[in-house]
């Protein structure tokens, strides 16, 4: 699959930013750029988006591949249907990714136990 053009990358940045509830100014602050830079990315006038892709992806809880090609979104859509991930779900994912391997094992065990309680 070929990388997307700047307009498609910008559209994915905007959609992800809105999904996690960030304003352009909030994303800009977290990435270390101006709000105007974010607006340019989102409208396809990429500017320096390439140099910031890793930071943008981290703030939005996405992979760089998703921003470039959209592949991760298609996988998520297949797994979760059309329902977008909520802010809480994305926050949990970010926290999980920052944990050590042993802690991840504990969290997964707890989540499985909690989900069994909910299913009863």
Backbone atoms as SQL, in Angstrom:
CREATE TABLE atoms (id INTEGER PRIMARY KEY, chain TEXT, resi INTEGER, resn TEXT, atom TEXT, x REAL, y REAL, z REAL);
INSERT INTO atoms VALUES
  (1, 'A', 1, 'UNK', 'N', 0.842, -1.175, 0.000),
  (2, 'A', 1, 'UNK', 'CA', 0.000, 0.000, 0.000),
  (3, 'A', 1, 'UNK', 'C', 0.887, 1.236, 0.000),
  (4, 'A', 2, 'UNK', 'N', 0.592, 2.211, -0.842),
  (5, 'A', 2, 'UNK', 'CA', 1.385, 3.430, -0.940),
  (6, 'A', 2, 'UNK', 'C', 0.972, 4.415, 0.153),
  (7, 'A', 3, 'UNK', 'N', 1.915, 5.241, 0.622),
  (8, 'A', 3, 'UNK', 'CA', 1.554, 6.262, 1.594),
  (9, 'A', 3, 'UNK', 'C', 0.517, 7.213, 1.016),
  (10, 'A', 4, 'UNK', 'N', -0.288, 7.769, 1.879),
  (11, 'A', 4, 'UNK', 'CA', -1.346, 8.672, 1.458),
  (12, 'A', 4, 'UNK', 'C', -0.767, 10.044, 1.130),
  (13, 'A', 5, 'UNK', 'N', -1.570, 10.840, 0.433),
  (14, 'A', 5, 'UNK', 'CA', -1.155, 12.214, 0.210),
  (15, 'A', 5, 'UNK', 'C', -1.394, 13.028, 1.482),
  (16, 'A', 6, 'UNK', 'N', -0.917, 14.260, 1.475),
  (17, 'A', 6, 'UNK', 'CA', -0.994, 15.097, 2.670),
  (18, 'A', 6, 'UNK', 'C', -2.421, 15.350, 3.122),
  (19, 'A', 7, 'UNK', 'N', -3.364, 15.434, 2.174),
  (20, 'A', 7, 'UNK', 'CA', -4.756, 15.659, 2.539),
  (21, 'A', 7, 'UNK', 'C', -5.297, 14.488, 3.352),
  (22, 'A', 8, 'UNK', 'N', -4.989, 13.247, 2.936),
  (23, 'A', 8, 'UNK', 'CA', -5.466, 12.068, 3.660),
  (24, 'A', 8, 'UNK', 'C', -4.825, 11.972, 5.038),
  (25, 'A', 9, 'UNK', 'N', -3.538, 12.281, 5.131),
  (26, 'A', 9, 'UNK', 'CA', -2.863, 12.278, 6.434),
  (27, 'A', 9, 'UNK', 'C', -3.526, 13.304, 7.345),
  (28, 'A', 10, 'UNK', 'N', -3.765, 14.490, 6.808),
  (29, 'A', 10, 'UNK', 'CA', -4.405, 15.551, 7.586),
  (30, 'A', 10, 'UNK', 'C', -5.794, 15.159, 8.061),
  (31, 'A', 11, 'UNK', 'N', -6.548, 14.496, 7.196),
  (32, 'A', 11, 'UNK', 'CA', -7.896, 14.064, 7.577),
  (33, 'A', 11, 'UNK', 'C', -7.835, 13.048, 8.716),
  (34, 'A', 12, 'UNK', 'N', -6.840, 12.153, 8.680),
  (35, 'A', 12, 'UNK', 'CA', -6.707, 11.177, 9.763),
  (36, 'A', 12, 'UNK', 'C', -6.271, 11.847, 11.065),
  (37, 'A', 13, 'UNK', 'N', -5.391, 12.839, 10.967),
  (38, 'A', 13, 'UNK', 'CA', -4.979, 13.579, 12.173),
  (39, 'A', 13, 'UNK', 'C', -6.192, 14.263, 12.789),
  (40, 'A', 14, 'UNK', 'N', -6.965, 14.934, 11.958),
  (41, 'A', 14, 'UNK', 'CA', -8.140, 15.647, 12.470),
  (42, 'A', 14, 'UNK', 'C', -9.146, 14.684, 13.106),
  (43, 'A', 15, 'UNK', 'N', -9.440, 13.588, 12.424),
  (44, 'A', 15, 'UNK', 'CA', -10.409, 12.625, 12.954),
  (45, 'A', 15, 'UNK', 'C', -9.940, 12.066, 14.291),
  (46, 'A', 16, 'UNK', 'N', -8.665, 11.722, 14.379),
  (47, 'A', 16, 'UNK', 'CA', -8.133, 11.167, 15.630),
  (48, 'A', 16, 'UNK', 'C', -8.130, 12.220, 16.732),
  (49, 'A', 17, 'UNK', 'N', -7.769, 13.444, 16.380),
  (50, 'A', 17, 'UNK', 'CA', -7.760, 14.533, 17.371),
  (51, 'A', 17, 'UNK', 'C', -9.154, 14.753, 17.935),
  (52, 'A', 18, 'UNK', 'N', -10.145, 14.782, 17.070),
  (53, 'A', 18, 'UNK', 'CA', -11.524, 14.979, 17.519),
  (54, 'A', 18, 'UNK', 'C', -12.010, 13.785, 18.337),
  (55, 'A', 19, 'UNK', 'N', -11.591, 12.576, 17.942),
  (56, 'A', 19, 'UNK', 'CA', -12.013, 11.368, 18.653),
  (57, 'A', 19, 'UNK', 'C', -11.515, 11.369, 20.092),
  (58, 'A', 20, 'UNK', 'N', -10.320, 11.895, 20.320),
  (59, 'A', 20, 'UNK', 'CA', -9.792, 11.916, 21.690),
  (60, 'A', 20, 'UNK', 'C', -10.158, 13.207, 22.422),
  (61, 'A', 21, 'UNK', 'N', -10.880, 14.105, 21.758),
  (62, 'A', 21, 'UNK', 'CA', -11.385, 15.300, 22.407),
  (63, 'A', 21, 'UNK', 'C', -10.373, 16.420, 22.571),
  (64, 'A', 22, 'UNK', 'N', -9.398, 16.500, 21.681),
  (65, 'A', 22, 'UNK', 'CA', -8.413, 17.579, 21.748),
  (66, 'A', 22, 'UNK', 'C', -8.763, 18.679, 20.757),
  (67, 'A', 23, 'UNK', 'N', -8.493, 19.909, 21.135),
  (68, 'A', 23, 'UNK', 'CA', -8.580, 21.012, 20.191),
  (69, 'A', 23, 'UNK', 'C', -7.284, 21.070, 19.404),
  (70, 'A', 24, 'UNK', 'N', -7.279, 21.849, 18.336),
  (71, 'A', 24, 'UNK', 'CA', -6.030, 22.039, 17.598),
  (72, 'A', 24, 'UNK', 'C', -4.963, 22.637, 18.507),
  (73, 'A', 25, 'UNK', 'N', -5.369, 23.574, 19.353),
  (74, 'A', 25, 'UNK', 'CA', -4.405, 24.222, 20.258),
  (75, 'A', 25, 'UNK', 'C', -3.822, 23.225, 21.258),
  (76, 'A', 26, 'UNK', 'N', -4.663, 22.329, 21.769),
  (77, 'A', 26, 'UNK', 'CA', -4.188, 21.331, 22.740),
  (78, 'A', 26, 'UNK', 'C', -3.216, 20.349, 22.087),
  (79, 'A', 27, 'UNK', 'N', -3.529, 19.906, 20.871),
  (80, 'A', 27, 'UNK', 'CA', -2.616, 19.018, 20.160),
  (81, 'A', 27, 'UNK', 'C', -1.303, 19.734, 19.883),
  (82, 'A', 28, 'UNK', 'N', -1.403, 20.978, 19.441),
  (83, 'A', 28, 'UNK', 'CA', -0.201, 21.763, 19.151),
  (84, 'A', 28, 'UNK', 'C', 0.692, 21.879, 20.382),
  (85, 'A', 29, 'UNK', 'N', 0.098, 22.143, 21.521),
  (86, 'A', 29, 'UNK', 'CA', 0.855, 22.285, 22.762),
  (87, 'A', 29, 'UNK', 'C', 1.587, 20.990, 23.104),
  (88, 'A', 30, 'UNK', 'N', 0.889, 19.868, 22.970),
  (89, 'A', 30, 'UNK', 'CA', 1.495, 18.577, 23.318),
  (90, 'A', 30, 'UNK', 'C', 2.587, 18.154, 22.339),
  (91, 'A', 31, 'UNK', 'N', 2.473, 18.575, 21.076),
  (92, 'A', 31, 'UNK', 'CA', 3.462, 18.211, 20.064),
  (93, 'A', 31, 'UNK', 'C', 4.610, 19.222, 20.037),
  (94, 'A', 32, 'UNK', 'N', 4.332, 20.449, 20.502),
  (95, 'A', 32, 'UNK', 'CA', 5.367, 21.481, 20.520),
  (96, 'A', 32, 'UNK', 'C', 5.411, 22.321, 19.258),
  (97, 'A', 33, 'UNK', 'N', 4.238, 22.556, 18.679),
  (98, 'A', 33, 'UNK', 'CA', 4.126, 23.381, 17.483),
  (99, 'A', 33, 'UNK', 'C', 3.019, 24.412, 17.717),
  (100, 'A', 34, 'UNK', 'N', 2.753, 25.245, 16.726),
  (101, 'A', 34, 'UNK', 'CA', 1.671, 26.220, 16.831),
  (102, 'A', 34, 'UNK', 'C', 0.345, 25.608, 16.406),
  (103, 'A', 35, 'UNK', 'N', -0.740, 26.237, 16.832),
  (104, 'A', 35, 'UNK', 'CA', -2.059, 25.791, 16.407),
  (105, 'A', 35, 'UNK', 'C', -2.182, 25.911, 14.901),
  (106, 'A', 36, 'UNK', 'N', -1.564, 26.921, 14.330),
  (107, 'A', 36, 'UNK', 'CA', -1.582, 27.117, 12.885),
  (108, 'A', 36, 'UNK', 'C', -0.942, 25.936, 12.156),
  (109, 'A', 37, 'UNK', 'N', 0.119, 25.373, 12.725),
  (110, 'A', 37, 'UNK', 'CA', 0.762, 24.209, 12.109),
  (111, 'A', 37, 'UNK', 'C', -0.205, 23.035, 12.067),
  (112, 'A', 38, 'UNK', 'N', -0.929, 22.813, 13.159),
  (113, 'A', 38, 'UNK', 'CA', -1.915, 21.722, 13.199),
  (114, 'A', 38, 'UNK', 'C', -2.998, 21.965, 12.148),
  (115, 'A', 39, 'UNK', 'N', -3.466, 23.202, 12.042),
  (116, 'A', 39, 'UNK', 'CA', -4.489, 23.531, 11.042),
  (117, 'A', 39, 'UNK', 'C', -3.973, 23.251, 9.631),
  (118, 'A', 40, 'UNK', 'N', -2.708, 23.572, 9.388),
  (119, 'A', 40, 'UNK', 'CA', -2.138, 23.300, 8.065),
  (120, 'A', 40, 'UNK', 'C', -2.055, 21.802, 7.799),
  (121, 'A', 41, 'UNK', 'N', -1.646, 21.028, 8.784),
  (122, 'A', 41, 'UNK', 'CA', -1.591, 19.571, 8.605),
  (123, 'A', 41, 'UNK', 'C', -2.963, 19.044, 8.234),
  (124, 'A', 42, 'UNK', 'N', -3.975, 19.500, 8.983),
  (125, 'A', 42, 'UNK', 'CA', -5.325, 18.961, 8.822),
  (126, 'A', 42, 'UNK', 'C', -5.963, 19.349, 7.491),
  (127, 'A', 43, 'UNK', 'N', -5.470, 20.385, 6.855),
  (128, 'A', 43, 'UNK', 'CA', -6.026, 20.797, 5.563),
  (129, 'A', 43, 'UNK', 'C', -5.144, 20.373, 4.393),
  (130, 'A', 44, 'UNK', 'N', -4.166, 19.522, 4.677),
  (131, 'A', 44, 'UNK', 'CA', -3.349, 18.971, 3.609),
  (132, 'A', 44, 'UNK', 'C', -2.151, 19.803, 3.209),
  (133, 'A', 45, 'UNK', 'N', -1.940, 20.921, 3.872),
  (134, 'A', 45, 'UNK', 'CA', -0.738, 21.714, 3.619),
  (135, 'A', 45, 'UNK', 'C', 0.286, 21.300, 4.662),
  (136, 'A', 46, 'UNK', 'N', 0.865, 20.158, 4.447),
  (137, 'A', 46, 'UNK', 'CA', 1.602, 19.415, 5.463),
  (138, 'A', 46, 'UNK', 'C', 2.670, 20.194, 6.195),
  (139, 'A', 47, 'UNK', 'N', 3.352, 21.097, 5.556),
  (140, 'A', 47, 'UNK', 'CA', 4.423, 21.793, 6.243),
  (141, 'A', 47, 'UNK', 'C', 5.440, 20.800, 6.777),
  (142, 'A', 48, 'UNK', 'N', 5.630, 20.774, 8.067),
  (143, 'A', 48, 'UNK', 'CA', 6.615, 19.898, 8.695),
  (144, 'A', 48, 'UNK', 'C', 5.969, 18.698, 9.392),
  (145, 'A', 49, 'UNK', 'N', 4.877, 18.186, 8.887),
  (146, 'A', 49, 'UNK', 'CA', 4.192, 17.073, 9.532),
  (147, 'A', 49, 'UNK', 'C', 5.094, 15.850, 9.645),
  (148, 'A', 50, 'UNK', 'N', 5.915, 15.597, 8.653),
  (149, 'A', 50, 'UNK', 'CA', 6.778, 14.415, 8.670),
  (150, 'A', 50, 'UNK', 'C', 7.696, 14.360, 9.864),
  (151, 'A', 51, 'UNK', 'N', 8.223, 15.496, 10.271),
  (152, 'A', 51, 'UNK', 'CA', 9.117, 15.545, 11.413),
  (153, 'A', 51, 'UNK', 'C', 8.417, 15.389, 12.743),
  (154, 'A', 52, 'UNK', 'N', 7.107, 15.451, 12.734),
  (155, 'A', 52, 'UNK', 'CA', 6.339, 15.379, 13.974),
  (156, 'A', 52, 'UNK', 'C', 5.425, 14.163, 14.041),
  (157, 'A', 53, 'UNK', 'N', 5.473, 13.290, 13.035),
  (158, 'A', 53, 'UNK', 'CA', 4.538, 12.158, 12.994),
  (159, 'A', 53, 'UNK', 'C', 4.597, 11.287, 14.246),
  (160, 'A', 54, 'UNK', 'N', 5.784, 10.999, 14.738),
  (161, 'A', 54, 'UNK', 'CA', 5.900, 10.140, 15.922),
  (162, 'A', 54, 'UNK', 'C', 5.238, 10.786, 17.124),
  (163, 'A', 55, 'UNK', 'N', 5.447, 12.089, 17.304),
  (164, 'A', 55, 'UNK', 'CA', 4.836, 12.792, 18.437),
  (165, 'A', 55, 'UNK', 'C', 3.318, 12.867, 18.285),
  (166, 'A', 56, 'UNK', 'N', 2.858, 13.158, 17.072),
  (167, 'A', 56, 'UNK', 'CA', 1.419, 13.234, 16.824),
  (168, 'A', 56, 'UNK', 'C', 0.776, 11.892, 17.120),
  (169, 'A', 57, 'UNK', 'N', 1.374, 10.834, 16.606),
  (170, 'A', 57, 'UNK', 'CA', 0.831, 9.491, 16.814),
  (171, 'A', 57, 'UNK', 'C', 0.786, 9.152, 18.294),
  (172, 'A', 58, 'UNK', 'N', 1.842, 9.477, 19.038),
  (173, 'A', 58, 'UNK', 'CA', 1.880, 9.175, 20.473),
  (174, 'A', 58, 'UNK', 'C', 0.791, 9.931, 21.225),
  (175, 'A', 59, 'UNK', 'N', 0.632, 11.206, 20.932),
  (176, 'A', 59, 'UNK', 'CA', -0.392, 12.012, 21.615),
  (177, 'A', 59, 'UNK', 'C', -1.786, 11.492, 21.312),
  (178, 'A', 60, 'UNK', 'N', -1.997, 11.056, 20.076),
  (179, 'A', 60, 'UNK', 'CA', -3.331, 10.599, 19.660),
  (180, 'A', 60, 'UNK', 'C', -3.565, 9.121, 19.927),
  (181, 'A', 61, 'UNK', 'N', -2.539, 8.427, 20.424),
  (182, 'A', 61, 'UNK', 'CA', -2.683, 7.011, 20.736),
  (183, 'A', 61, 'UNK', 'C', -2.775, 6.133, 19.507),
  (184, 'A', 62, 'UNK', 'N', -2.086, 6.529, 18.436),
  (185, 'A', 62, 'UNK', 'CA', -2.124, 5.797, 17.178),
  (186, 'A', 62, 'UNK', 'C', -0.726, 5.361, 16.779),
  (187, 'A', 63, 'UNK', 'N', -0.662, 4.503, 15.789),
  (188, 'A', 63, 'UNK', 'CA', 0.605, 4.169, 15.179),
  (189, 'A', 63, 'UNK', 'C', 0.878, 5.105, 14.016),
  (190, 'A', 64, 'UNK', 'N', 2.140, 5.297, 13.712),
  (191, 'A', 64, 'UNK', 'CA', 2.507, 6.144, 12.577),
  (192, 'A', 64, 'UNK', 'C', 1.914, 5.573, 11.296),
  (193, 'A', 65, 'UNK', 'N', 1.888, 4.244, 11.186),
  (194, 'A', 65, 'UNK', 'CA', 1.334, 3.605, 9.999),
  (195, 'A', 65, 'UNK', 'C', -0.110, 4.023, 9.763),
  (196, 'A', 66, 'UNK', 'N', -0.870, 4.160, 10.833),
  (197, 'A', 66, 'UNK', 'CA', -2.260, 4.594, 10.674),
  (198, 'A', 66, 'UNK', 'C', -2.313, 6.002, 10.089),
  (199, 'A', 67, 'UNK', 'N', -1.469, 6.905, 10.595),
  (200, 'A', 67, 'UNK', 'CA', -1.484, 8.271, 10.073),
  (201, 'A', 67, 'UNK', 'C', -1.093, 8.301, 8.595),
  (202, 'A', 68, 'UNK', 'N', -0.134, 7.473, 8.213),
  (203, 'A', 68, 'UNK', 'CA', 0.333, 7.462, 6.828),
  (204, 'A', 68, 'UNK', 'C', -0.588, 6.707, 5.889),
  (205, 'A', 69, 'UNK', 'N', -1.120, 5.585, 6.347),
  (206, 'A', 69, 'UNK', 'CA', -1.841, 4.696, 5.424),
  (207, 'A', 69, 'UNK', 'C', -3.259, 4.337, 5.849),
  (208, 'A', 70, 'UNK', 'N', -3.596, 4.554, 7.096),
  (209, 'A', 70, 'UNK', 'CA', -4.937, 4.239, 7.550),
  (210, 'A', 70, 'UNK', 'C', -5.171, 2.788, 7.890),
  (211, 'A', 71, 'UNK', 'N', -4.172, 1.950, 7.806),
  (212, 'A', 71, 'UNK', 'CA', -4.336, 0.517, 8.018),
  (213, 'A', 71, 'UNK', 'C', -4.852, 0.149, 9.387),
  (214, 'A', 72, 'UNK', 'N', -4.360, 0.790, 10.426),
  (215, 'A', 72, 'UNK', 'CA', -4.783, 0.452, 11.777),
  (216, 'A', 72, 'UNK', 'C', -6.259, 0.755, 11.983),
  (217, 'A', 73, 'UNK', 'N', -6.738, 1.818, 11.380),
  (218, 'A', 73, 'UNK', 'CA', -8.148, 2.173, 11.531),
  (219, 'A', 73, 'UNK', 'C', -9.037, 1.113, 10.915),
  (220, 'A', 74, 'UNK', 'N', -8.619, 0.560, 9.791),
  (221, 'A', 74, 'UNK', 'CA', -9.417, -0.478, 9.160),
  (222, 'A', 74, 'UNK', 'C', -9.475, -1.710, 10.049),
  (223, 'A', 75, 'UNK', 'N', -8.357, -2.069, 10.669),
  (224, 'A', 75, 'UNK', 'CA', -8.341, -3.218, 11.568),
  (225, 'A', 75, 'UNK', 'C', -9.231, -2.971, 12.770),
  (226, 'A', 76, 'UNK', 'N', -9.147, -1.774, 13.345),
  (227, 'A', 76, 'UNK', 'CA', -9.991, -1.444, 14.494),
  (228, 'A', 76, 'UNK', 'C', -11.465, -1.462, 14.108),
  (229, 'A', 77, 'UNK', 'N', -11.784, -0.937, 12.935),
  (230, 'A', 77, 'UNK', 'CA', -13.176, -0.920, 12.495),
  (231, 'A', 77, 'UNK', 'C', -13.712, -2.330, 12.346),
  (232, 'A', 78, 'UNK', 'N', -12.893, -3.235, 11.837),
  (233, 'A', 78, 'UNK', 'CA', -13.335, -4.618, 11.695),
  (234, 'A', 78, 'UNK', 'C', -13.558, -5.252, 13.061),
  (235, 'A', 79, 'UNK', 'N', -12.680, -4.954, 14.026),
  (236, 'A', 79, 'UNK', 'CA', -12.792, -5.566, 15.341),
  (237, 'A', 79, 'UNK', 'C', -13.907, -4.958, 16.178),
  (238, 'A', 80, 'UNK', 'N', -14.070, -3.643, 16.119),
  (239, 'A', 80, 'UNK', 'CA', -15.021, -2.961, 16.987),
  (240, 'A', 80, 'UNK', 'C', -16.241, -2.423, 16.254),
  (241, 'A', 81, 'UNK', 'N', -16.370, -2.689, 14.974),
  (242, 'A', 81, 'UNK', 'CA', -17.482, -2.149, 14.214),
  (243, 'A', 81, 'UNK', 'C', -17.269, -0.671, 13.947),
  (244, 'A', 82, 'UNK', 'N', -18.311, 0.025, 13.692),
  (245, 'A', 82, 'UNK', 'CA', -18.201, 1.447, 13.368),
  (246, 'A', 82, 'UNK', 'C', -17.981, 2.308, 14.601),
  (247, 'A', 83, 'UNK', 'N', -18.166, 1.738, 15.774),
  (248, 'A', 83, 'UNK', 'CA', -18.039, 2.498, 17.012),
  (249, 'A', 83, 'UNK', 'C', -16.589, 2.916, 17.230),
  (250, 'A', 84, 'UNK', 'N', -16.347, 4.202, 17.361),
  (251, 'A', 84, 'UNK', 'CA', -14.998, 4.709, 17.603),
  (252, 'A', 84, 'UNK', 'C', -14.613, 4.458, 19.057),
  (253, 'A', 85, 'UNK', 'N', -13.330, 4.348, 19.292),
  (254, 'A', 85, 'UNK', 'CA', -12.858, 4.199, 20.667),
  (255, 'A', 85, 'UNK', 'C', -13.153, 5.473, 21.439),
  (256, 'A', 86, 'UNK', 'N', -13.556, 5.317, 22.689),
  (257, 'A', 86, 'UNK', 'CA', -13.839, 6.479, 23.524),
  (258, 'A', 86, 'UNK', 'C', -12.541, 7.040, 24.086),
  (259, 'A', 87, 'UNK', 'N', -12.639, 8.221, 24.650),
  (260, 'A', 87, 'UNK', 'CA', -11.475, 8.829, 25.286),
  (261, 'A', 87, 'UNK', 'C', -10.927, 7.972, 26.412),
  (262, 'A', 88, 'UNK', 'N', -11.821, 7.361, 27.201),
  (263, 'A', 88, 'UNK', 'CA', -11.382, 6.485, 28.292),
  (264, 'A', 88, 'UNK', 'C', -10.636, 5.270, 27.765),
  (265, 'A', 89, 'UNK', 'N', -11.130, 4.696, 26.662),
  (266, 'A', 89, 'UNK', 'CA', -10.463, 3.533, 26.075),
  (267, 'A', 89, 'UNK', 'C', -9.070, 3.903, 25.573),
  (268, 'A', 90, 'UNK', 'N', -8.970, 5.051, 24.932),
  (269, 'A', 90, 'UNK', 'CA', -7.661, 5.497, 24.457),
  (270, 'A', 90, 'UNK', 'C', -6.724, 5.806, 25.624),
  (271, 'A', 91, 'UNK', 'N', -7.265, 6.395, 26.680),
  (272, 'A', 91, 'UNK', 'CA', -6.440, 6.693, 27.853),
  (273, 'A', 91, 'UNK', 'C', -5.912, 5.403, 28.479),
  (274, 'A', 92, 'UNK', 'N', -6.767, 4.383, 28.578),
  (275, 'A', 92, 'UNK', 'CA', -6.322, 3.099, 29.115),
  (276, 'A', 92, 'UNK', 'C', -5.226, 2.480, 28.249),
  (277, 'A', 93, 'UNK', 'N', -5.383, 2.594, 26.949),
  (278, 'A', 93, 'UNK', 'CA', -4.372, 2.061, 26.046),
  (279, 'A', 93, 'UNK', 'C', -3.039, 2.779, 26.229),
  (280, 'A', 94, 'UNK', 'N', -3.070, 4.105, 26.345),
  (281, 'A', 94, 'UNK', 'CA', -1.827, 4.860, 26.558),
  (282, 'A', 94, 'UNK', 'C', -1.161, 4.458, 27.867),
  (283, 'A', 95, 'UNK', 'N', -1.956, 4.339, 28.919),
  (284, 'A', 95, 'UNK', 'CA', -1.400, 3.942, 30.222),
  (285, 'A', 95, 'UNK', 'C', -0.812, 2.538, 30.159),
  (286, 'A', 96, 'UNK', 'N', -1.524, 1.635, 29.506),
  (287, 'A', 96, 'UNK', 'CA', -1.048, 0.260, 29.356),
  (288, 'A', 96, 'UNK', 'C', 0.304, 0.227, 28.644),
  (289, 'A', 97, 'UNK', 'N', 0.430, 0.998, 27.602),
  (290, 'A', 97, 'UNK', 'CA', 1.674, 1.019, 26.834),
  (291, 'A', 97, 'UNK', 'C', 2.853, 1.542, 27.650),
  (292, 'A', 98, 'UNK', 'N', 2.588, 2.331, 28.667),
  (293, 'A', 98, 'UNK', 'CA', 3.659, 2.877, 29.500),
  (294, 'A', 98, 'UNK', 'C', 4.056, 1.949, 30.642),
  (295, 'A', 99, 'UNK', 'N', 3.346, 0.847, 30.806),
  (296, 'A', 99, 'UNK', 'CA', 3.629, -0.095, 31.892),
  (297, 'A', 99, 'UNK', 'C', 4.758, -1.057, 31.531),
  (298, 'A', 100, 'UNK', 'N', 5.394, -1.574, 32.568),
  (299, 'A', 100, 'UNK', 'CA', 6.385, -2.629, 32.402),
  (300, 'A', 100, 'UNK', 'C', 5.653, -3.934, 32.054),
  (301, 'A', 101, 'UNK', 'N', 6.378, -4.885, 31.493),
  (302, 'A', 101, 'UNK', 'CA', 5.775, -6.149, 31.043),
  (303, 'A', 101, 'UNK', 'C', 5.046, -6.874, 32.176),
  (304, 'A', 102, 'UNK', 'N', 5.641, -6.937, 33.366),
  (305, 'A', 102, 'UNK', 'CA', 4.989, -7.616, 34.495),
  (306, 'A', 102, 'UNK', 'C', 3.676, -6.939, 34.873),
  (307, 'A', 103, 'UNK', 'N', 3.674, -5.608, 34.842),
  (308, 'A', 103, 'UNK', 'CA', 2.449, -4.879, 35.167),
  (309, 'A', 103, 'UNK', 'C', 1.377, -5.072, 34.103),
  (310, 'A', 104, 'UNK', 'N', 1.796, -5.184, 32.855),
  (311, 'A', 104, 'UNK', 'CA', 0.833, -5.445, 31.789),
  (312, 'A', 104, 'UNK', 'C', 0.130, -6.782, 32.008),
  (313, 'A', 105, 'UNK', 'N', 0.883, -7.773, 32.445),
  (314, 'A', 105, 'UNK', 'CA', 0.300, -9.090, 32.720),
  (315, 'A', 105, 'UNK', 'C', -0.757, -8.982, 33.811),
  (316, 'A', 106, 'UNK', 'N', -0.452, -8.241, 34.856),
  (317, 'A', 106, 'UNK', 'CA', -1.404, -8.046, 35.958),
  (318, 'A', 106, 'UNK', 'C', -2.656, -7.327, 35.454),
  (319, 'A', 107, 'UNK', 'N', -2.464, -6.273, 34.670),
  (320, 'A', 107, 'UNK', 'CA', -3.608, -5.520, 34.154),
  (321, 'A', 107, 'UNK', 'C', -4.502, -6.372, 33.261),
  (322, 'A', 108, 'UNK', 'N', -3.889, -7.183, 32.418),
  (323, 'A', 108, 'UNK', 'CA', -4.689, -8.068, 31.559),
  (324, 'A', 108, 'UNK', 'C', -5.484, -9.075, 32.382),
  (325, 'A', 109, 'UNK', 'N', -4.850, -9.631, 33.406),
  (326, 'A', 109, 'UNK', 'CA', -5.547, -10.588, 34.273),
  (327, 'A', 109, 'UNK', 'C', -6.737, -9.909, 34.962),
  (328, 'A', 110, 'UNK', 'N', -6.518, -8.693, 35.460),
  (329, 'A', 110, 'UNK', 'CA', -7.603, -7.958, 36.120),
  (330, 'A', 110, 'UNK', 'C', -8.732, -7.647, 35.138),
  (331, 'A', 111, 'UNK', 'N', -8.379, -7.209, 33.936),
  (332, 'A', 111, 'UNK', 'CA', -9.401, -6.865, 32.945),
  (333, 'A', 111, 'UNK', 'C', -10.226, -8.090, 32.569),
  (334, 'A', 112, 'UNK', 'N', -9.548, -9.241, 32.420),
  (335, 'A', 112, 'UNK', 'CA', -10.285, -10.475, 32.107),
  (336, 'A', 112, 'UNK', 'C', -11.237, -10.836, 33.239),
  (337, 'A', 113, 'UNK', 'N', -10.782, -10.690, 34.476),
  (338, 'A', 113, 'UNK', 'CA', -11.628, -11.001, 35.629),
  (339, 'A', 113, 'UNK', 'C', -12.820, -10.048, 35.689),
  (340, 'A', 114, 'UNK', 'N', -12.577, -8.750, 35.494),
  (341, 'A', 114, 'UNK', 'CA', -13.665, -7.778, 35.520),
  (342, 'A', 114, 'UNK', 'C', -14.668, -8.036, 34.402),
  (343, 'A', 115, 'UNK', 'N', -14.191, -8.401, 33.223),
  (344, 'A', 115, 'UNK', 'CA', -15.117, -8.630, 32.116),
  (345, 'A', 115, 'UNK', 'C', -15.972, -9.860, 32.363),
  (346, 'A', 116, 'UNK', 'N', -15.445, -10.862, 33.074),
  (347, 'A', 116, 'UNK', 'CA', -16.236, -12.037, 33.417),
  (348, 'A', 116, 'UNK', 'C', -17.332, -11.672, 34.407),
  (349, 'A', 117, 'UNK', 'N', -17.024, -10.770, 35.313),
  (350, 'A', 117, 'UNK', 'CA', -18.031, -10.325, 36.272),
  (351, 'A', 117, 'UNK', 'C', -19.168, -9.647, 35.540),
  (352, 'A', 118, 'UNK', 'N', -18.828, -8.795, 34.561),
  (353, 'A', 118, 'UNK', 'CA', -19.834, -8.073, 33.799),
  (354, 'A', 118, 'UNK', 'C', -20.703, -8.997, 32.971),
  (355, 'A', 119, 'UNK', 'N', -20.148, -10.104, 32.481),
  (356, 'A', 119, 'UNK', 'CA', -20.885, -11.020, 31.615),
  (357, 'A', 119, 'UNK', 'C', -21.910, -11.853, 32.373),
  (358, 'A', 120, 'UNK', 'N', -21.757, -12.011, 33.673),
  (359, 'A', 120, 'UNK', 'CA', -22.672, -12.859, 34.456),
  (360, 'A', 120, 'UNK', 'C', -24.011, -12.250, 34.669);
